């Protein structure tokens, strides 16, 4: 049976933040799960609705695939691991929800991951996205960083890091 331990929660304060980061991740778990609730400061569909994910603060050796839909249009393609945010043009006080799962994060093999995210608002346009990533590096994941693709993550955006132990 697996157990989930909350390691850390980061909540963005007033003024926003360009990134949310977990550092010095303990290597005592089997897998990691990060749950995010995020909103961007910009109203730009090409940037304000997404965020990037970096392991160990590097953009090297990243690859991935994504599949998304918004109720009327679907898209897929290649892009390093990313998730969905909500821009300032969405319903006020609503945040996008995402979950990142990183199995075998402390092992000496390449690191795979999957990120599922959904936008929410009281209108017709909202995105659902699945993104699978591969970090082609044998180093253990010791930090995970999320960067707003446009603007900043607004106040009250948050992320919680959980360690999973298989018992």
N, C-alpha and C positions, 0 to 999 in steps of 0.2 A: 504494500500500500504506500502511496506517495503522500508526503506531507509538504505543505507550503509554509514557509517562514517569511514574514515581512522583514526585509533587510533595511529598507529606507524608503521614505516618501519625500519628494521634492514638490513644493508648491510655489508657483511664480508670484512674486510680490508686485506692489504698485510700480508702474513704469514698464513692466514687461521684461522679457529676457530673450535674447537671440538664440539661446540654447538651454536645454535641460540635460544635466549630465550626472551619471553615477560613476564614481571613481573608487579605486581600492576595493573592488568587488571581491569578497572572500571566495576562496577556491574550495570550499567545503561542501558544496552541493553538487548534485548530478546535472541539473538543468536550471535555467533561469526563465522567469516570466516577468514581463513589465507591462503594466496596465497604464494607459495614458488617457487623459481627458484634456484636450487642447483646443485652443482658438487662436487665430492669427489676427494681427492688427491691420492687415490690408484687405482690400476688396478686389483682389486680382485673381481670377480663376486659374491662371496658369501658374501662379506662385503661392498665393495666400491659402490655397487649399491643400497644401502638401507639406511634409517635413522629411528630411533625410536622416538616416541612421548611420552612425560610425562606431566601429569597434576599435578600442585602443587608440582613439583619436587619429585614425588614418583613413585616407580615401583610397589607398592602394589595394589592389587585388580584390575589388568588390565586383560582383555581378549579380544579376537577378532577373526575374520575370514578374510581370504584374497582370492582373485582370481586374477591370473595374466596370461599373455600370452606374447610370444615374437615373434610371427609370424610363429613359427613352433611347439612350445611346450606350453602346458598350465599346470598350477599347482594351487592347492588350499590347504588350511589348516588352522590350528589354530595358531594364534600368536597375541600378543597384538598389538595395532595400530602401523602401520609403513607405510612408503612411499618409493618411488623410487628416487634414485640419479643417477648420471652418473659418472663413474670412469674415471681416467686419460687416459685409453686406448680407449676411445671414441673419436669421431671427436673433434678437438681442438675448444675451445671457445663455445661449445654447453652445455646447461644446461637442466636438467630435470625439468618439471613443475608439481606442485601438488596443490591441493586445499583441505583444511581441513574444514569441517563444524561441528560446535558444537551447537546443539540446546539447549535451556533452560540451559545454562551454569551456571547461578546464582541460579537456583532452588535448592530445598532440596531433590531431587530424584537422583537416579543414573544417570550418564552422558553418553549418547550415542554419537557417532560421526562417520563420514564417511570421508575417505580420498581417493581421486582419483589422480593418478599420471601417467605420461607418460615420457619415455625417448625419445630422438631424436638424430639421427646421420645419416651420409651419408654412411650407411652400412646395412647389412641385419638384424643384431640383435638389437632390441630395445624392451623395455618392456612396457606394459600397465598394471596397477594394480589398483584394488579396494580393500579397506580395511575398514572393519566396526569394531569399537571398543566399549567397554563398560568399564567405570571406575565405579566400584561398591563402590561408596562413596557418601555420601549426602552433602559433603562440596561444596561450590561454587568454580568454577574454577577461581583462581586468578593469575595463571601463566601457560604458556605452553612452553615446552622446546623440541627442536629437537636436537638429538645427532647423529653425523655421526657414522655409524656402523663400519667404517674402516677409518683410517686416519683422515682428517679434511675436513670441508667445505672450498673450495678454495675461493680466492678473487673474489668478485663480486657476490657470492651467496647472495640471499636476501630473505626476508620474509616480508609480509605486513599483519598487523592485522586490520580487519574491524569489527565494531560493527553493528548489524542489529537491527533497531527499527521497530516494527509493528505499523503503525500509522493509 
